[in-house]
Amino acid sequence: MKDKTFWLRLLKLVIWTIVLITLIGLGLYYTAKYNTYEPPSSSGSIDWGISRDSPIRRNR
């Protein structure tokens, strides 16, 4: 009887693993195919103050 419960538990584990992998795969497929997100277009001149300053001091 214990052998039967072992195989039943193993079968359930395998089935749930397949279901989980399938759901993750479908979710990734859906997001890859129907992704509507567009990153904002970069404007030419972004002035953020010190963002373009060199960390190395220039000799004056």
C-alpha positions, 0 to 999 in steps of 0.5 A: 500500500505504501508503494502505491501512495509513493507512485501516486505522490510522484505522479502528482508532483510530475503533473504539477511540475509540468503545469507550472512550467507550461504556465510560465512558458505561456506567460513568457510567450504572451508577454513577448508577443503582445508587449505594448511597452515602449521606452520613452524616446531619449531627447538630445539634450538632457541637462542634469547638472553634474551628470556629464562632469568628469570625476577626474579634476582638470589641471587649470 
